[in-house]
Amino acid sequence: MSMTVTRLGRALGAHVSGIDLGQPLSASEVAGLRQALNQNLVIRVRRQELSAAQLKHLGEYFGPLFIHPNLVAKGNIPEVISIIKEPDATNVVGGEWHTDTTCMAYPPLGAILHAIDVPAIGGDTLFANQYLAYEALSPAMKTLLLDMRAVHNDTRVAGPQVALNARRSVATREQNWTKIETTHPVVHTHPETGQRALFVNIAYTRRFENMTEEESAPLMNFLLNHAVRPEFSYRFQWQPGDVLFWDNRALKHIALNDYPGERREMIRVQIAGQHQPSLQPFSETQ
């Protein structure tokens, strides 16, 4: 079979067919998937049956894998995280618009999520294109943001003070937890496409550098709301066997918690980021 890529939404998203992700991939298939990711930001492959070991191997085609500092792996493969909501859980992982793990100096390049069990209705994942979010800003706002950096940390999503483990099925590190904090530009340049993207999110971005949270709030709230406007987004409806691969450098996403009393199970790997977010175009000498 030959691989084909079909666009799904105007803002982002594509469906990839003609490929079996459980089998060894050729160099041309890996290059084709990377190109499809860069062009569409999220790519979907349906009717796959991947074990945790196969998902790990798939992720490694695109770079070293990221081991999450706070989510606790259930099995014996630390790179593979089970994203589960049991019927009695009230919260889900990723239940607010966010970019993954931006508290790290090198946030993940992207993630690959494989659906094992999904509710009959609901449990969709929405993505928002942060290239479009940046491009839609006024020239004056773009100029203002280009000189700004923001402080990111994990105090909203980890540690004993948030007590998430009592409300959801996926364990978050509460013991031996210390805050992870870094700063990133508010707008960064994607290292492969060269496009600029807005780079703040409610899960991790606390304030602008050299400002208090109170001082930061008016502009920060505007950016957080602006970034997820409907015209920047696409909604993926899951089927068992789906595999979604998304670009963490140019997107926000949210997992909808709209299926009370039902179960949802996914497994996920994240590809480690190789470059710190920067406004400068990427070059091999960086």
C-alpha positions in Angstrom: 0.0 0.0 0.0 1.1 3.6 -0.6 0.6 6.2 2.1 -1.9 8.9 1.4 -2.6 12.1 3.4 -6.1 13.7 3.4 -6.7 17.0 5.0 -9.5 17.0 7.7 -9.9 20.6 8.7 -9.1 24.1 7.4 -7.2 25.0 10.5 -5.3 21.8 11.0 -5.5 18.0 10.9 -5.0 15.2 8.4 -5.9 11.5 8.0 -3.1 9.2 6.9 -4.0 5.8 5.3 -2.0 3.1 3.6 0.4 2.5 6.5 0.7 -0.1 9.3 2.3 1.5 12.3 2.8 -1.8 14.0 5.3 -2.9 11.3 8.8 -1.6 10.7 8.6 1.7 8.9 10.8 2.6 5.9 12.8 5.8 5.7 10.4 7.1 3.2 7.4 6.4 5.4 9.0 8.1 8.4 9.9 11.1 6.2 6.3 11.2 4.9 4.8 11.1 8.3 7.1 13.9 9.5 6.2 16.0 6.4 2.5 15.4 7.1 3.0 16.4 10.7 4.7 19.7 9.7 2.1 20.5 7.2 -1.0 19.5 9.2 0.1 19.7 12.9 -2.0 16.6 13.8 -2.1 13.4 11.9 -4.5 10.4 12.5 -4.1 6.8 11.5 -7.1 4.5 12.1 -7.5 0.7 12.8 -4.2 0.1 14.5 -3.5 -2.4 17.3 -0.3 -1.4 19.1 1.2 -2.8 22.3 3.1 -0.5 24.6 6.4 -1.8 23.2 5.2 -1.1 19.6 4.1 2.4 20.5 7.5 3.0 22.1 9.3 1.8 18.9 7.0 4.0 16.8 7.9 7.1 18.7 11.6 6.3 18.5 11.5 6.8 14.7 11.1 10.5 15.4 13.7 11.0 18.1 14.6 10.1 21.7 11.5 9.7 23.9 10.6 12.0 26.8 10.0 10.6 30.3 7.4 12.6 32.0 8.5 14.2 35.2 5.2 13.9 37.0 2.8 11.3 35.4 3.6 7.9 36.7 3.9 5.0 34.2 1.8 1.9 35.1 3.8 -0.7 33.3 7.5 -1.5 33.0 8.2 0.9 30.1 8.7 4.3 31.6 8.3 6.2 28.3 4.7 4.8 27.8 2.1 6.5 29.9 -1.5 5.1 30.3 -4.1 7.9 30.1 -7.1 6.4 31.7 -10.4 7.7 33.0 -12.3 5.1 35.0 -16.1 5.5 35.3 -15.9 6.8 38.9 -13.2 9.5 38.1 -14.4 13.1 38.0 -11.3 14.7 36.4 -9.3 13.8 33.3 -5.6 14.3 32.2 -5.4 17.4 30.0 -8.9 18.7 30.8 -8.0 22.3 30.0 -6.4 23.9 27.0 -2.6 23.3 27.2 0.7 22.7 25.5 2.4 19.6 27.0 5.0 20.0 29.8 6.2 23.6 28.9 7.7 23.8 32.4 10.7 22.0 31.0 13.6 23.9 29.4 13.2 21.5 26.4 9.4 20.8 26.0 8.4 17.7 24.1 8.5 17.9 20.3 5.2 16.1 20.1 3.1 13.1 21.3 1.6 10.0 19.9 -1.6 8.8 21.5 -3.2 5.4 20.8 -6.9 4.7 21.6 -7.6 1.4 23.4 -11.0 2.0 24.8 -13.3 5.0 24.1 -16.8 6.0 25.2 -19.7 5.5 22.8 -20.2 9.3 22.6 -17.8 12.0 23.9 -14.2 12.0 25.0 -13.1 14.0 21.9 -9.8 15.9 21.8 -9.7 19.5 20.4 -6.6 21.1 19.0 -5.9 24.8 18.3 -3.3 26.0 15.7 -0.9 28.5 17.4 0.5 29.7 14.0 -3.0 31.0 13.2 -3.3 32.5 16.7 -0.1 34.5 16.2 -1.0 35.5 12.7 -4.4 36.9 13.7 -2.9 39.3 16.2 -2.6 43.0 15.3 0.8 44.3 14.2 1.1 46.3 17.4 0.4 43.3 19.6 2.9 41.2 17.6 5.6 43.9 18.1 4.8 44.0 21.9 5.0 40.2 22.3 8.2 39.7 20.4 10.2 41.3 23.3 8.4 39.3 26.0 9.1 36.1 27.9 6.9 34.2 30.3 7.5 32.0 33.3 6.3 28.4 33.1 6.0 26.0 36.0 4.1 22.8 37.0 2.4 24.1 40.2 -1.1 23.8 38.7 -0.7 20.3 37.5 1.5 18.4 40.0 2.5 18.2 43.7 0.5 17.6 46.8 -1.1 21.1 46.8 -3.3 20.3 43.7 -4.5 16.9 45.1 -5.3 15.6 41.6 -5.0 11.9 42.6 -8.2 11.9 44.6 -10.2 13.0 41.5 -8.7 11.1 38.5 -7.4 7.7 37.5 -3.9 8.7 36.4 -1.4 9.2 39.2 0.5 12.4 39.4 3.7 12.7 41.4 2.8 14.1 44.8 5.7 12.7 47.0 9.2 13.9 46.4 7.9 16.6 44.1 9.8 19.8 43.5 8.6 22.7 41.3 10.0 22.7 37.8 10.2 26.2 36.4 11.7 27.9 33.3 11.1 30.8 31.0 10.2 30.8 27.3 9.5 33.5 24.7 5.8 34.4 24.4 6.2 33.9 20.6 8.6 31.3 19.3 9.9 30.1 15.9 9.1 26.5 15.0 12.5 24.9 14.4 11.4 22.9 11.3 8.9 25.1 9.6 10.3 28.5 10.5 6.8 29.8 11.3 6.1 31.8 14.4 3.6 30.5 17.0 2.1 31.8 20.2 3.6 29.9 23.1 1.6 30.4 26.4 -0.9 28.1 28.0 -3.1 28.0 31.1 -1.7 24.8 32.5 1.9 25.9 32.8 2.3 29.7 32.1 2.1 31.6 35.3 3.1 35.2 34.4 5.3 37.4 32.2 9.0 37.6 33.2 9.7 40.4 35.6 6.0 40.9 36.3 3.6 39.6 39.0 0.7 37.3 38.2 -1.7 40.2 39.0 0.1 42.5 36.6 0.3 39.8 33.9 -3.3 38.8 34.1 -5.1 41.2 31.7 -2.8 40.5 28.7 -2.3 36.8 29.6 -6.0 36.2 29.8 -6.5 37.9 26.5 -3.9 35.7 24.9 -5.2 32.5 26.5 -8.7 33.2 25.2 -7.6 34.4 21.8 -5.4 31.3 21.2 -8.3 28.9 21.2 -10.8 30.7 19.0 -13.0 28.2 17.1 -11.5 29.2 13.7 -8.1 28.0 14.9 -9.3 24.6 16.0 -10.3 21.1 14.9 -12.2 18.4 17.0 -11.1 14.8 16.7 -13.6 12.1 17.5 -11.9 9.0 18.6 -12.5 5.4 17.5 -10.8 2.4 19.1 -7.5 1.8 17.3 -6.9 5.4 16.4 -3.4 6.8 16.6 -2.9 10.6 16.8 0.5 12.3 16.4 0.6 16.0 17.2 3.2 18.8 17.1 3.5 20.2 20.6 5.5 23.1 19.2 2.6 24.7 17.4 -0.6 23.5 19.1 -2.7 23.6 22.2 -5.1 20.8 23.0 -7.8 19.8 25.4 -9.4 16.4 26.4 -13.1 16.8 26.9 -14.5 15.4 30.1 -18.1 14.8 28.9 -18.6 11.1 29.4 -19.5 10.6 33.1 -19.7 6.9 34.2 -17.9 5.6 31.1 -14.3 4.5 30.6 -11.6 5.8 28.3 -8.1 4.3 27.9 -5.2 5.5 25.9 -1.4 4.9 25.8 1.0 7.7 25.0 4.6 8.4 24.2 6.2 11.9 23.9 9.1 12.7 21.6 11.8 14.7 23.4 12.4 18.3 22.3 15.8 18.9 20.9 15.8 22.7 20.9 14.7 25.3 23.5 11.9 27.6 22.2 13.4 30.6 20.6 12.5 33.5 18.4 15.6 32.9 16.2 15.3 30.7 13.1 16.8 27.3 13.8 20.2 26.5 12.4 22.4 23.4 12.9 25.0 25.5 14.7 22.6 26.3 17.6 
